[in-house]
Amino acid sequence: ARGAKGFQKTAFEILAEMEAKTAAAEEKAALAEYKAAMELDKANAATASAGKLAPAT
């Protein structure tokens, strides 16, 4: 029969996996925030240029 180690991960392995998953999730969130900020910048730039082209009366 295999030893317990064959079936159970060490605490270190479990922690390392959890950390990797957390890091990946944080990376995705940061990327989503960055994309949202870029879209906001584009919208602001478009609004600003539209304001220059068509001055408010």
C-alpha positions in Angstrom: 0.0 0.0 0.0 1.1 3.5 -0.7 2.0 5.7 2.2 -0.2 8.6 3.4 2.1 11.0 1.5 1.0 9.4 -1.8 -2.5 10.6 -1.2 -2.2 13.7 0.9 -0.5 16.8 -0.2 1.8 18.5 2.3 0.6 21.6 4.0 3.3 23.5 2.0 2.0 22.2 -1.3 -1.6 23.2 -0.4 -0.5 26.6 0.6 1.6 27.1 -2.5 -1.4 26.1 -4.7 -3.7 28.5 -2.8 -1.2 31.3 -3.2 -0.9 30.6 -6.9 -4.7 30.7 -7.4 -5.0 33.9 -5.3 -2.2 35.5 -7.4 -3.9 34.5 -10.6 -7.2 35.9 -9.4 -5.6 39.2 -8.3 -3.8 39.4 -11.7 -7.1 39.0 -13.6 -8.8 41.6 -11.4 -5.9 44.1 -11.9 -6.1 43.5 -15.7 -9.8 44.1 -15.7 -9.3 47.3 -13.7 -6.7 48.5 -16.1 -8.9 47.8 -19.1 -11.8 49.7 -17.5 -9.5 52.6 -16.8 -8.3 52.6 -20.4 -11.9 52.6 -21.6 -12.7 55.5 -19.3 -9.7 57.4 -20.6 -10.9 56.9 -24.2 -14.4 58.0 -23.3 -13.1 61.1 -21.5 -10.8 61.9 -24.5 -13.7 61.5 -26.9 -15.9 63.8 -24.7 -13.1 66.3 -24.5 -12.5 66.4 -28.2 -16.2 66.5 -29.0 -16.4 69.5 -26.6 -13.6 71.3 -28.6 -15.2 70.5 -31.9 -18.7 71.6 -30.8 -18.3 74.3 -28.2 -21.3 74.6 -25.8 -23.6 77.4 -26.7 
